[in-house]
Amino acid sequence: MDAVEKSGNGHPGTAMSLAPAAYLLFNKVMRHDPTDPQWTGRDRFVLSCGHSSLTLYIQLYLSGYGLSLDDLASLRQWGSLTPGHPELGHTPGVEVTTGPLGQGIGNAVGMAMAARRERGLFDPDAAPGTSVFDHQVYVLCSDGDIEEGVTHESSAIAGVQKLGNLTVIYDDNEISIEDDTRIAKNEDVGARYAAYGWHVQTVDWRQGKDGNGEYHEDVEALHAAIEAAKAVTDRPSFIVLRTIIGWPAPNKQDTGKIHGSALGAEEVAATKQVMGLDPNETFAVADEVLEHARQVSARGREAHAEWDKAFAAWAAGNAEGKKLHERLAAKALPEGWTKKLPEFPADEKGLATRAASGKVLDALAPVLPELWGGSADLAESNNTTMKGEPSFIPAEYATKAFPGHEYGRTLHFGIREHGMGSILNGIAAHGATRPYGGTFLVFSDYMRGAVRLSALMKLPVVYVWTHDSIGLGEDGPTHQPIETLSALRAIIGLDVVRPADANETAWAWRGALEHTDRPTALALSRQNLPTIDRSKYASAEGVLKGGYILSEASGGDPHVILIGTGSEVAICLTAQERLEAEGTPTRVVSMPCQEWFYEQDTAYQQRVLPRGVKARVAVEAGIRMSWDRLIGDAGEAVSIEHYGASAPAKILFEQFGFTADNVVAKANAALAKVGEITGHKTGN
């Protein structure tokens, strides 16, 4: 109450009613060490209802994670450790950034899956519950989380995966910003989760200690439910906790008003009087209270020490496992791994970059056991299944097409793009492994919220998005991602890579895996693209710099520069030949990743795109929006500023102007703008 009152805004009600549940988890249930927030053996806690950030911050303070009363008093202020929603990497003890509702549950599902995959990598033969890599994932969530569709997607997957290490506590207080949730919600949430295959229990604090209808915070009943959940190892667990939001505020409890705004001085004072506290004191914590709460830190250190002994015993008998664990903990790639990347010979017929990506994954599978992933039901189209690798699935759910077991490697998300995104974030946040997930590029919009959070959290997720342009052809405008590349480039911290051929695809994967501090989006073609002759043109290694001179102008002094990505690079090369034949020195730059290019020093950028060469043409089968910075005022774009159509790809490229003839015309138009061509029609 004091923190929100001092801030002037925030969400006090849920934090008030969930305080006993949070304290129970941190002080009695979870295995954690406040002196080492990154301890590998810790249980994970996810506050999916991130708006109730004080639920977490207060426990971090009481447990001894380094937060002080001053930090709580600085809630939502500039430079504080207590921002409005918990942020990964900002506050010790925060496992994931939970802002948009529902994401936290998906993150927790990913963490629970990652824990099982890591156990399979390091200690697969240990008896259930005996491995040093066994731990629990706990979640507190709200009606807002449950109502968001992303939680349906991720919770359904958790049921299929039978994640017995996952427990979600649902704060069923029937209040949201618009007050009583019955205005928009009437389903039986517990029954819904039972239908997913979860183990479901209800703890009703509204019924009173003896079922007399009075409110009673029965912590013992909740503790018993959590212990029962831990005992169920073949299903995730869901505990419906019926609370009164803002209890015991005498006038505002059980109202929408206490959800997202300060109580006001009078209500705070009245609530403190109900609780037997001095209404004139703020941020008052008795020494004996803090001393008692922080005993959990000593218990955590003891548990950590015991775990260290068990880990040492495991390491002594698992030299290779220990070596792998150390490498993954350091986020290091194995020595010589790049030698496994395939090289593709020049081929006019070529290969679709989605197919090249699949070959890269097949080649990397033996040397990068940490790399795993799959698709939102599009594995055959996305080429995301590593050849011969079993599926990550309880054996009873394996199929003829996809055999597997609980420690497998190929992920199946079903047709659930948004859930896939939040789960991938949870896997990456868990720490050791590197996840990837695929769908069609146009459906990245369904997972945009999760993608933005992966960028915000700096998580090294790899998105494999195929069917990257009008080149997918007959499926038509609903499936043709005209505006999507520019929209994705607008996400700060997301690297968007659209390779021009098979070799650029291999280097794109290398760049993605070498970056451990941000996500990468691979935009890959459905149709075959010519494999560029690297004996004639520059090495695809230039992909790592984002943009590079693929083909130099005659004399090394370009008058016009053609900048292409993906399938349009080959068109640029043809246009270059025609312009050169007409006497116009022309450079072709392949620009698979603008973000990587902008990271290069100014000297390199100027070498590729000299400031003095203002006649430039960007060629990409999408909208122009993200190209103006590179082509400048005099630049031209071969782009598509309208939706596509249903027809073979070749016809669409011709009808929409993605031809060498049009690129030449645009080049001449740019040259005319800068005064290099005068007195005749440019074709623009």
C-alpha positions as CSV (number, residue, x, y, z in Angstrom):
1,M,0.0,0.0,0.0
2,D,2.8,2.4,0.9
3,A,4.8,1.8,-2.3
4,V,1.8,2.5,-4.6
5,E,0.7,5.5,-2.5
6,K,4.2,7.0,-2.7
7,S,4.5,6.3,-6.4
8,G,1.0,7.7,-7.1
9,N,0.2,4.7,-9.4
10,G,0.5,1.0,-9.5
11,H,-1.4,-2.2,-8.7
12,P,-1.8,-2.8,-5.0
13,G,-4.9,-5.1,-4.7
14,T,-3.5,-8.3,-6.2
15,A,-0.2,-7.8,-4.3
16,M,-2.1,-7.5,-1.1
17,S,-4.2,-10.6,-1.5
18,L,-1.4,-12.7,-2.9
19,A,1.2,-11.8,-0.3
20,P,0.6,-14.9,1.8
21,A,0.9,-17.2,-1.2
22,A,4.1,-15.5,-2.4
23,Y,5.6,-15.6,1.1
24,L,4.8,-19.3,1.3
25,L,6.5,-20.0,-2.0
26,F,9.6,-18.0,-1.2
27,N,10.0,-18.9,2.5
28,K,8.9,-22.5,2.6
29,V,8.3,-24.2,-0.7
30,M,10.9,-23.2,-3.3
31,R,14.5,-24.3,-3.3
32,H,16.5,-21.1,-3.9
33,D,19.5,-19.2,-2.7
34,P,19.1,-15.4,-2.4
35,T,22.8,-15.0,-2.3
36,D,23.2,-16.7,-5.7
37,P,20.1,-15.8,-7.9
38,Q,21.7,-17.8,-10.9
39,W,22.2,-21.1,-9.0
40,T,21.6,-23.8,-11.6
41,G,19.7,-26.0,-9.1
42,R,17.1,-23.4,-8.1
43,D,13.4,-23.7,-8.6
44,R,12.1,-21.1,-11.0
45,F,9.4,-18.5,-10.1
46,V,7.4,-16.7,-12.7
47,L,5.0,-13.8,-11.8
48,S,2.8,-14.0,-14.9
49,C,0.6,-11.2,-13.5
50,G,3.5,-8.8,-13.9
51,H,1.4,-5.7,-13.1
52,S,1.4,-7.0,-9.5
53,S,5.2,-6.6,-9.4
54,L,5.2,-5.8,-5.7
55,T,4.2,-9.5,-5.2
56,L,7.7,-10.4,-6.3
57,Y,9.7,-7.3,-5.2
58,I,8.5,-7.6,-1.6
59,Q,9.6,-11.3,-1.5
60,L,12.9,-10.4,-3.0
61,Y,13.4,-7.8,-0.2
62,L,12.2,-10.1,2.6
63,S,14.3,-13.1,1.3
64,G,17.5,-11.1,1.0
65,Y,18.1,-10.7,-2.8
66,G,19.6,-7.3,-2.3
67,L,16.5,-5.1,-2.6
68,S,16.0,-2.6,0.2
69,L,13.1,-0.7,1.6
70,D,14.4,2.3,-0.4
71,D,14.0,0.2,-3.5
72,L,10.4,-0.5,-2.6
73,A,9.8,3.2,-1.9
74,S,11.2,3.9,-5.4
75,L,8.6,1.8,-7.2
76,R,8.2,2.8,-10.8
77,Q,10.7,5.6,-10.6
78,W,13.6,6.5,-12.9
79,G,16.7,4.3,-12.3
80,S,15.0,2.1,-9.6
81,L,15.3,-1.6,-9.3
82,T,11.5,-1.8,-9.0
83,P,10.1,-0.9,-12.4
84,G,6.4,-1.2,-13.1
85,H,6.7,-4.7,-14.4
86,P,9.6,-7.1,-13.5
87,E,12.4,-7.1,-16.0
88,L,14.9,-9.8,-16.6
89,G,18.5,-8.6,-16.1
90,H,17.4,-5.5,-14.3
91,T,16.5,-6.8,-10.8
92,P,18.2,-9.8,-9.1
93,G,15.8,-12.7,-8.7
94,V,13.6,-11.9,-11.7
95,E,13.5,-14.8,-14.1
96,V,11.6,-13.3,-17.0
97,T,10.1,-10.0,-18.1
98,T,6.4,-10.3,-17.6
99,G,4.5,-7.3,-18.8
100,P,1.9,-8.4,-21.4
101,L,-0.5,-10.7,-19.7
102,G,-0.3,-14.4,-20.4
103,Q,3.3,-14.4,-21.5
104,G,4.5,-15.6,-18.1
105,I,2.6,-18.8,-18.2
106,G,4.0,-19.6,-21.7
107,N,7.5,-18.7,-20.4
108,A,7.0,-21.1,-17.5
109,V,5.9,-23.9,-19.8
110,G,9.1,-23.3,-21.8
111,M,11.2,-23.4,-18.6
112,A,9.6,-26.7,-17.6
113,M,10.3,-28.2,-21.0
114,A,13.9,-26.9,-20.9
115,A,14.5,-28.5,-17.5
116,R,13.4,-31.8,-19.0
117,R,15.5,-31.4,-22.1
118,E,18.6,-30.5,-20.0
119,R,18.1,-33.5,-17.7
120,G,18.1,-35.6,-20.9
121,L,21.4,-34.0,-22.0
122,F,23.2,-34.3,-18.7
123,D,21.6,-37.0,-16.6
124,P,19.0,-39.1,-18.5
125,D,19.4,-42.3,-16.5
126,A,18.8,-40.9,-13.0
127,A,15.8,-42.2,-11.2
128,P,12.8,-39.8,-11.1
129,G,13.4,-37.0,-8.6
130,T,17.0,-37.9,-7.9
131,S,18.9,-35.9,-10.5
132,V,20.8,-32.7,-9.6
133,F,19.0,-31.2,-12.6
134,D,15.5,-31.8,-11.3
135,H,13.7,-28.7,-10.1
136,Q,10.2,-27.2,-10.0
137,V,8.7,-24.2,-11.9
138,Y,6.1,-22.2,-10.0
139,V,3.8,-19.5,-11.4
140,L,1.4,-17.0,-10.0
141,C,-1.2,-15.8,-12.5
142,S,-4.3,-13.8,-12.7
143,D,-7.6,-13.6,-14.5
144,G,-5.9,-11.4,-17.0
145,D,-3.4,-14.1,-17.8
146,I,-6.1,-16.8,-18.1
147,E,-8.2,-14.7,-20.5
148,E,-5.4,-14.0,-22.9
149,G,-5.4,-16.6,-25.8
150,V,-1.7,-17.2,-25.5
151,T,-2.3,-19.1,-22.3
152,H,-4.6,-21.5,-24.0
153,E,-2.0,-22.3,-26.6
154,S,0.9,-22.8,-24.1
155,S,-1.3,-24.6,-21.5
156,A,-2.6,-27.0,-24.1
157,I,1.0,-27.8,-25.0
158,A,2.0,-28.3,-21.4
159,G,-0.8,-30.8,-21.0
160,V,0.4,-32.8,-24.0
161,Q,4.0,-32.7,-22.7
162,K,2.8,-33.9,-19.2
163,L,5.1,-31.4,-17.4
164,G,5.0,-32.7,-13.9
165,N,7.6,-30.1,-12.8
166,L,5.2,-27.2,-13.4
167,T,2.7,-25.7,-10.9
168,V,0.5,-22.7,-11.7
169,I,-1.4,-20.9,-8.9
170,Y,-4.3,-19.0,-10.3
171,D,-5.5,-16.0,-8.3
172,D,-9.3,-16.4,-8.9
173,N,-10.5,-13.1,-7.4
174,E,-13.1,-12.4,-10.1
175,I,-11.9,-8.8,-10.5
176,S,-10.2,-7.0,-13.4
177,I,-9.9,-3.3,-14.4
178,E,-13.5,-3.3,-15.5
179,D,-14.5,-4.6,-12.0
180,D,-16.5,-7.9,-11.9
181,T,-15.1,-10.4,-14.5
182,R,-18.5,-11.9,-15.0
183,I,-19.1,-9.0,-17.5
184,A,-17.0,-10.9,-20.0
185,K,-16.0,-14.3,-18.5
186,N,-18.1,-17.2,-17.3
187,E,-16.1,-20.4,-18.0
188,D,-15.0,-22.8,-15.4
189,V,-11.3,-22.3,-15.6
190,G,-10.4,-25.3,-13.4
191,A,-12.5,-27.5,-15.8
192,R,-10.8,-26.0,-18.7
193,Y,-7.3,-26.9,-17.3
194,A,-8.5,-30.4,-16.4
195,A,-9.6,-30.7,-20.1
196,Y,-6.0,-29.8,-21.1
197,G,-4.8,-32.8,-19.0
198,W,-3.6,-30.9,-16.0
199,H,-4.0,-31.9,-12.3
200,V,-6.4,-29.4,-10.8
201,Q,-7.1,-28.5,-7.2
202,T,-9.1,-25.6,-5.6
203,V,-8.3,-23.8,-2.4
204,D,-11.1,-21.4,-1.4
205,W,-10.1,-18.8,1.0
206,R,-13.5,-17.2,0.6
207,Q,-15.2,-20.1,2.4
208,G,-13.5,-19.5,5.7
209,K,-11.7,-21.8,8.0
210,D,-14.7,-23.9,8.8
211,G,-16.7,-23.3,5.6
212,N,-18.6,-20.5,7.3
213,G,-18.3,-18.1,4.4
214,E,-15.9,-15.7,6.1
215,Y,-12.6,-14.8,4.4
216,H,-9.7,-16.8,5.8
217,E,-6.2,-16.9,4.3
218,D,-5.7,-20.6,4.8
219,V,-2.0,-20.8,4.1
220,E,-1.8,-24.4,5.4
221,A,-4.4,-25.5,2.8
222,L,-2.5,-23.9,0.0
223,H,0.7,-25.5,1.2
224,A,-0.9,-28.9,1.2
225,A,-2.2,-28.3,-2.3
226,I,1.3,-27.3,-3.5
227,E,2.8,-30.5,-1.9
228,A,0.1,-32.6,-3.6
229,A,1.0,-30.9,-6.9
230,K,4.6,-31.8,-6.5
231,A,3.7,-35.4,-5.9
232,V,1.9,-35.5,-9.3
233,T,4.8,-36.1,-11.6
234,D,3.0,-37.1,-14.8
235,R,0.9,-33.9,-15.3
236,P,1.3,-30.2,-14.8
237,S,-0.7,-28.8,-11.8
238,F,-3.2,-26.0,-11.6
239,I,-4.3,-24.6,-8.3
240,V,-7.4,-22.4,-8.3
241,L,-6.9,-20.0,-5.3
242,R,-10.1,-18.1,-4.6
243,T,-9.1,-14.8,-3.0
244,I,-10.6,-11.3,-2.4
245,I,-8.6,-8.7,-4.1
246,G,-7.3,-6.0,-1.8
247,W,-8.2,-7.8,1.4
248,P,-8.5,-6.4,4.2
249,A,-9.0,-2.9,2.9
250,P,-12.4,-2.1,4.5
251,N,-14.0,-0.1,1.7
252,K,-12.1,-1.0,-1.6
253,Q,-11.5,-4.7,-1.3
254,D,-13.3,-6.8,-3.9
255,T,-13.6,-3.9,-6.3
256,G,-12.0,-2.9,-9.6
257,K,-10.8,0.4,-8.1
258,I,-8.2,-1.4,-6.0
259,H,-6.8,-3.3,-9.0
260,G,-4.8,-0.6,-10.7
261,S,-4.7,2.5,-8.5
262,A,-3.6,3.7,-5.2
263,L,-5.9,3.2,-2.2
264,G,-5.7,6.8,-1.0
265,A,-4.4,8.0,2.3
266,E,-7.7,7.4,4.2
267,E,-8.1,3.8,3.0
268,V,-4.5,3.0,3.7
269,A,-4.8,4.3,7.2
270,A,-8.1,2.4,7.7
271,T,-6.5,-0.8,6.4
272,K,-3.5,-0.5,8.7
273,Q,-5.9,-0.1,11.7
274,V,-7.7,-3.3,10.6
275,M,-4.4,-5.0,10.6
276,G,-3.3,-3.6,14.0
277,L,-0.6,-1.5,12.5
278,D,0.2,2.2,13.2
279,P,-1.5,4.2,10.5
280,N,1.1,7.0,10.9
281,E,4.0,4.8,9.9
282,T,5.1,4.0,6.3
283,F,7.4,1.3,5.1
284,A,7.6,0.0,8.6
285,V,9.2,-3.5,8.9
286,A,10.0,-4.7,12.4
287,D,13.5,-6.0,12.8
288,E,12.3,-9.4,14.1
289,V,10.0,-9.7,11.1
290,L,12.9,-9.2,8.7
291,E,15.2,-11.4,10.7
292,H,12.6,-14.2,10.6
293,A,12.0,-13.9,6.9
294,R,15.6,-13.8,6.0
295,Q,16.3,-17.1,7.6
296,V,15.4,-18.5,4.2
297,S,18.7,-17.2,3.0
298,A,20.6,-19.4,5.4
299,R,18.4,-22.4,4.4
300,G,19.1,-21.6,0.8
301,R,22.8,-21.6,1.3
302,E,22.5,-25.0,3.0
303,A,20.5,-26.4,0.2
304,H,23.0,-25.0,-2.3
305,A,25.9,-26.6,-0.5
306,E,24.1,-30.0,-0.5
307,W,23.4,-29.6,-4.1
308,D,27.0,-28.7,-4.8
309,K,28.0,-32.0,-3.2
310,A,25.6,-33.9,-5.4
311,F,26.7,-32.0,-8.5
312,A,30.3,-32.9,-7.7
313,A,29.4,-36.5,-7.4
314,W,27.6,-36.4,-10.7
315,A,30.5,-34.6,-12.4
316,A,33.0,-37.1,-11.1
317,G,31.2,-39.9,-12.9
318,N,30.2,-37.9,-16.0
319,A,33.3,-36.2,-17.5
320,E,31.7,-35.5,-20.9
321,G,28.5,-34.3,-19.3
322,K,30.4,-32.0,-17.0
323,K,32.4,-30.6,-20.0
324,L,29.1,-30.0,-21.9
325,H,27.5,-28.4,-18.9
326,E,30.4,-26.0,-18.5
327,R,30.3,-25.1,-22.2
328,L,26.6,-24.5,-22.2
329,A,26.7,-22.5,-18.9
330,A,29.3,-20.2,-20.5
331,K,27.1,-19.9,-23.7
332,A,30.1,-21.0,-25.7
333,L,30.0,-22.9,-29.0
334,P,32.3,-25.9,-29.5
335,E,35.7,-25.5,-31.1
336,G,35.5,-26.1,-34.8
337,W,31.7,-26.2,-35.1
338,T,31.7,-23.9,-38.1
339,K,33.5,-26.5,-40.2
340,K,30.3,-28.5,-40.1
341,L,28.4,-25.8,-41.9
342,P,27.6,-27.0,-45.4
343,E,29.0,-25.2,-48.5
344,F,26.8,-25.3,-51.6
345,P,28.2,-25.4,-55.2
346,A,27.1,-22.8,-57.7
347,D,23.8,-23.9,-59.3
348,E,21.5,-21.9,-61.6
349,K,18.5,-23.9,-60.6
350,G,19.5,-23.5,-57.0
351,L,17.8,-24.3,-53.8
352,A,15.1,-22.7,-51.7
353,T,16.6,-21.0,-48.7
354,R,14.2,-22.9,-46.4
355,A,15.6,-26.2,-47.8
356,A,19.2,-24.9,-47.3
357,S,18.3,-24.0,-43.7
358,G,17.1,-27.6,-43.2
359,K,20.4,-28.9,-44.5
360,V,22.3,-26.6,-42.1
361,L,20.3,-27.9,-39.2
362,D,21.0,-31.5,-40.2
363,A,24.7,-30.7,-40.4
364,L,24.8,-29.0,-37.0
365,A,22.7,-31.5,-35.1
366,P,25.7,-33.8,-34.1
367,V,27.9,-30.9,-32.9
368,L,25.4,-28.7,-31.2
369,P,23.3,-30.8,-28.8
370,E,22.0,-27.6,-27.2
371,L,20.2,-26.6,-30.5
372,W,16.6,-27.9,-30.6
373,G,13.3,-26.7,-31.9
374,G,10.5,-27.3,-34.3
375,S,7.5,-25.7,-35.9
376,A,3.9,-24.7,-35.5
377,D,2.7,-27.7,-37.5
378,L,4.7,-26.7,-40.6
379,A,7.8,-28.8,-40.2
380,E,7.7,-30.0,-43.8
381,S,7.3,-26.5,-45.1
382,N,9.7,-24.9,-42.7
383,N,12.4,-27.7,-42.9
384,T,12.8,-27.5,-39.1
385,T,13.1,-31.2,-38.3
386,M,16.7,-32.4,-37.9
387,K,17.1,-35.6,-39.8
388,G,16.8,-38.7,-37.6
389,E,16.3,-36.7,-34.4
390,P,13.5,-38.0,-32.1
391,S,10.6,-35.8,-31.1
392,F,10.4,-34.2,-27.6
393,I,7.2,-35.9,-26.5
394,P,6.0,-38.4,-23.9
395,A,6.4,-41.8,-25.6
396,E,2.7,-42.5,-25.5
397,Y,2.0,-39.5,-27.7
398,A,4.7,-40.3,-30.3
399,T,3.3,-41.0,-33.8
400,K,4.4,-43.0,-36.7
401,A,5.6,-39.9,-38.5
402,F,7.3,-38.5,-35.5
403,P,8.7,-41.2,-33.1
404,G,10.2,-39.8,-29.9
405,H,10.4,-39.7,-26.1
406,E,10.5,-37.3,-23.2
407,Y,14.1,-36.4,-23.8
408,G,13.8,-35.9,-27.6
409,R,14.8,-32.9,-29.7
410,T,12.2,-32.1,-32.2
411,L,9.5,-29.8,-30.9
412,H,5.9,-29.8,-32.0
413,F,3.8,-26.8,-31.1
414,G,0.7,-27.5,-33.1
415,I,-1.0,-24.6,-34.8
416,R,-0.1,-22.3,-31.9
417,E,2.3,-19.6,-33.1
418,H,1.8,-17.2,-30.1
419,G,2.2,-20.0,-27.6
420,M,5.3,-21.2,-29.5
421,G,6.9,-17.7,-29.1
422,S,6.3,-17.5,-25.4
423,I,7.6,-21.1,-24.9
424,L,10.7,-20.4,-26.9
425,N,11.4,-17.4,-24.6
426,G,11.0,-19.6,-21.5
427,I,13.4,-22.2,-22.9
428,A,16.0,-19.5,-23.7
429,A,15.6,-17.8,-20.3
430,H,16.1,-21.1,-18.6
431,G,19.7,-20.9,-19.7
432,A,21.5,-23.8,-21.2
433,T,19.9,-24.7,-24.6
434,R,19.3,-22.8,-27.8
435,P,15.8,-23.0,-29.2
436,Y,14.3,-22.2,-32.6
437,G,10.8,-22.2,-33.9
438,G,9.2,-22.0,-37.3
439,T,6.1,-20.9,-39.1
440,F,5.3,-18.9,-42.2
441,L,6.7,-15.3,-42.2
442,V,3.2,-13.8,-42.4
443,F,2.2,-15.6,-39.2
444,S,5.0,-13.9,-37.2
445,D,2.2,-11.3,-36.6
446,Y,0.5,-13.9,-34.4
447,M,3.6,-14.1,-32.2
448,R,4.7,-10.5,-32.3
449,G,4.1,-9.9,-28.6
450,A,6.5,-12.8,-27.7
451,V,9.0,-11.8,-30.3
452,R,9.1,-8.2,-28.9
453,L,9.7,-9.7,-25.4
454,S,12.5,-11.9,-26.7
455,A,14.2,-8.7,-28.0
456,L,13.5,-6.8,-24.8
457,M,15.0,-9.7,-22.7
458,K,17.9,-10.1,-25.2
459,L,17.1,-13.9,-25.5
460,P,19.0,-15.8,-28.3
461,V,15.9,-17.3,-29.9
462,V,16.1,-18.2,-33.6
463,Y,12.9,-17.7,-35.6
464,V,12.7,-19.7,-38.8
465,W,10.1,-17.9,-40.9
466,T,9.6,-19.2,-44.4
467,H,7.5,-18.3,-47.4
468,D,9.0,-14.9,-47.2
469,S,7.4,-12.9,-50.0
470,I,5.0,-13.0,-52.9
471,G,7.3,-15.8,-54.0
472,L,5.0,-18.3,-52.2
473,G,2.6,-17.7,-55.1
474,E,-0.7,-19.4,-55.3
475,D,-1.7,-19.1,-51.7
476,G,-2.4,-15.5,-52.3
477,P,-2.4,-12.2,-50.4
478,T,-3.4,-13.6,-47.1
479,H,-0.2,-15.5,-47.0
480,Q,2.1,-13.0,-48.7
481,P,4.0,-11.0,-46.1
482,I,4.2,-7.6,-47.9
483,E,4.7,-5.4,-44.9
484,T,6.1,-7.9,-42.5
485,L,9.8,-7.5,-43.0
486,S,9.6,-3.7,-42.3
487,A,7.4,-4.3,-39.3
488,L,9.9,-6.8,-37.9
489,R,12.8,-4.5,-38.5
490,A,11.0,-2.0,-36.3
491,I,11.4,-4.2,-33.3
492,I,14.5,-2.9,-31.6
493,G,17.0,-5.7,-30.8
494,L,15.6,-8.2,-33.3
495,D,18.0,-9.1,-36.2
496,V,16.1,-9.8,-39.4
497,V,18.1,-11.8,-41.9
498,R,16.8,-12.6,-45.4
499,P,19.5,-14.6,-47.2
500,A,20.0,-14.5,-51.0
501,D,21.0,-18.1,-51.5
502,A,21.9,-21.4,-49.8
503,N,25.4,-20.2,-48.8
504,E,24.1,-17.0,-47.3
505,T,21.6,-19.1,-45.4
506,A,24.5,-21.1,-43.8
507,W,26.3,-17.9,-42.8
508,A,23.0,-16.5,-41.5
509,W,22.7,-19.5,-39.2
510,R,26.3,-18.9,-38.1
511,G,25.6,-15.3,-37.3
512,A,22.4,-16.2,-35.4
513,L,24.2,-18.8,-33.2
514,E,27.2,-16.6,-32.5
515,H,24.9,-13.9,-31.1
516,T,24.0,-14.9,-27.6
517,D,22.4,-11.6,-26.5
518,R,19.5,-11.1,-28.9
519,P,17.0,-13.0,-31.1
520,T,17.4,-13.6,-34.8
521,A,14.7,-13.9,-37.5
522,L,15.5,-15.9,-40.6
523,A,13.2,-15.0,-43.5
524,L,13.5,-17.8,-46.0
525,S,12.1,-18.5,-49.4
526,R,9.6,-21.1,-50.5
527,Q,10.9,-21.1,-54.1
528,N,14.3,-22.1,-55.4
529,L,16.9,-19.4,-55.6
530,P,20.0,-19.6,-57.8
531,T,23.1,-20.6,-55.7
532,I,25.5,-17.8,-56.6
533,D,28.8,-18.7,-58.1
534,R,31.3,-17.6,-55.4
535,S,34.3,-18.0,-57.7
536,K,32.8,-15.1,-59.7
537,Y,31.2,-13.1,-56.9
538,A,32.2,-12.3,-53.3
539,S,32.2,-14.9,-50.5
540,A,28.9,-15.3,-48.5
541,E,31.0,-14.6,-45.4
542,G,30.0,-11.0,-45.9
543,V,26.6,-12.0,-44.4
544,L,28.1,-11.6,-40.9
545,K,28.5,-7.9,-41.6
546,G,24.9,-7.6,-42.6
547,G,25.7,-6.1,-46.0
548,Y,28.6,-6.6,-48.4
549,I,29.7,-5.9,-51.9
550,L,28.6,-9.0,-53.8
551,S,29.6,-7.8,-57.3
552,E,31.8,-4.7,-57.9
553,A,31.3,-2.1,-60.5
554,S,33.7,-2.0,-63.4
555,G,36.7,0.0,-62.4
556,G,35.7,-0.2,-58.8
557,D,34.0,3.2,-59.0
558,P,30.2,2.7,-59.0
559,H,27.8,5.3,-60.4
560,V,24.8,3.4,-59.1
561,I,24.4,0.8,-56.4
562,L,21.8,-1.9,-56.4
563,I,20.9,-3.2,-52.9
564,G,19.0,-6.4,-52.7
565,T,17.9,-9.1,-50.3
566,G,16.7,-12.7,-50.7
567,S,15.3,-13.7,-54.0
568,E,15.8,-10.3,-55.5
569,V,19.6,-10.3,-55.3
570,A,19.7,-12.5,-58.4
571,I,17.6,-10.0,-60.2
572,C,20.1,-7.3,-59.2
573,L,22.9,-9.3,-60.7
574,T,21.1,-9.6,-64.0
575,A,20.3,-5.8,-63.9
576,Q,23.9,-5.1,-63.2
577,E,25.0,-6.9,-66.4
578,R,22.6,-4.8,-68.5
579,L,23.6,-1.5,-66.9
580,E,27.3,-2.3,-67.3
581,A,26.7,-3.2,-70.9
582,E,25.1,0.3,-71.3
583,G,28.2,1.8,-69.8
584,T,27.0,2.5,-66.3
585,P,29.4,1.2,-63.6
586,T,27.1,-0.6,-61.2
587,R,27.7,-2.2,-57.8
588,V,25.5,-4.9,-56.3
589,V,25.3,-5.1,-52.6
590,S,23.6,-8.0,-50.8
591,M,22.0,-6.7,-47.6
592,P,20.6,-9.7,-45.8
593,C,20.5,-8.0,-42.4
594,Q,20.2,-4.3,-41.9
595,E,20.8,-4.6,-38.2
596,W,24.1,-6.3,-38.6
597,F,25.2,-3.8,-41.2
598,Y,24.4,-0.8,-38.9
599,E,26.6,-2.4,-36.2
600,Q,29.7,-2.1,-38.5
601,D,32.0,0.9,-38.1
602,T,31.5,3.9,-40.3
603,A,34.5,3.1,-42.5
604,Y,33.0,-0.2,-43.5
605,Q,29.6,1.2,-44.1
606,Q,31.1,3.9,-46.3
607,R,33.2,1.3,-48.2
608,V,30.0,-0.6,-49.1
609,L,27.8,2.4,-49.6
610,P,30.0,5.4,-50.3
611,R,28.4,8.7,-49.3
612,G,29.2,10.1,-52.7
613,V,27.2,7.6,-54.6
614,K,23.7,8.8,-54.2
615,A,22.1,6.9,-57.0
616,R,20.9,3.8,-55.3
617,V,18.1,1.2,-55.8
618,A,16.7,-1.0,-53.1
619,V,15.1,-4.2,-54.4
620,E,12.9,-6.2,-52.1
621,A,9.6,-7.9,-52.5
622,G,8.0,-6.0,-49.7
623,I,7.1,-2.4,-48.9
624,R,9.7,0.3,-49.2
625,M,9.4,1.6,-45.6
626,S,12.6,0.2,-44.0
627,W,14.9,1.2,-47.0
628,D,14.8,5.0,-47.0
629,R,17.7,5.3,-44.6
630,L,19.9,3.3,-46.9
631,I,18.9,4.7,-50.3
632,G,18.5,8.4,-49.3
633,D,16.6,11.1,-51.0
634,A,17.8,10.3,-54.5
635,G,17.2,6.6,-54.1
636,E,14.6,4.5,-55.8
637,A,12.9,1.3,-54.6
638,V,11.6,-1.7,-56.4
639,S,9.0,-2.6,-53.9
640,I,5.3,-3.6,-53.6
641,E,3.0,-1.1,-51.9
642,H,-0.1,-3.1,-52.2
643,Y,-1.3,-6.6,-51.3
644,G,-0.3,-9.5,-53.5
645,A,-2.4,-11.9,-55.6
646,S,-2.9,-15.6,-56.2
647,A,-0.8,-16.8,-59.1
648,P,2.5,-18.7,-59.8
649,A,5.5,-16.9,-58.3
650,K,7.0,-16.2,-61.7
651,I,3.9,-14.4,-62.9
652,L,3.7,-12.3,-59.7
653,F,7.3,-11.2,-59.9
654,E,6.7,-10.1,-63.5
655,Q,3.4,-8.4,-62.9
656,F,4.6,-6.5,-59.8
657,G,7.8,-5.3,-61.4
658,F,10.4,-7.5,-59.8
659,T,12.3,-7.8,-63.0
660,A,15.8,-6.8,-64.3
661,D,14.1,-4.4,-66.7
662,N,12.4,-2.5,-63.9
663,V,15.6,-2.5,-61.8
664,V,17.4,-1.0,-64.7
665,A,14.7,1.6,-65.2
666,K,14.8,2.5,-61.5
667,A,18.6,2.8,-61.6
668,N,18.3,5.2,-64.5
669,A,15.7,7.2,-62.6
670,A,18.1,7.5,-59.7
671,L,20.9,8.5,-62.0
672,A,18.7,11.2,-63.5
673,K,17.9,12.5,-60.0
674,V,21.6,13.1,-59.3
675,G,22.2,14.6,-62.7
676,E,24.2,11.7,-64.2
677,I,21.5,11.2,-66.9
678,T,20.0,14.1,-68.8
679,G,17.9,14.6,-71.9
680,H,16.3,11.2,-72.4
681,K,13.5,9.1,-70.9
682,T,14.6,7.1,-67.9
683,G,11.8,4.7,-67.9
684,N,10.7,5.7,-64.4
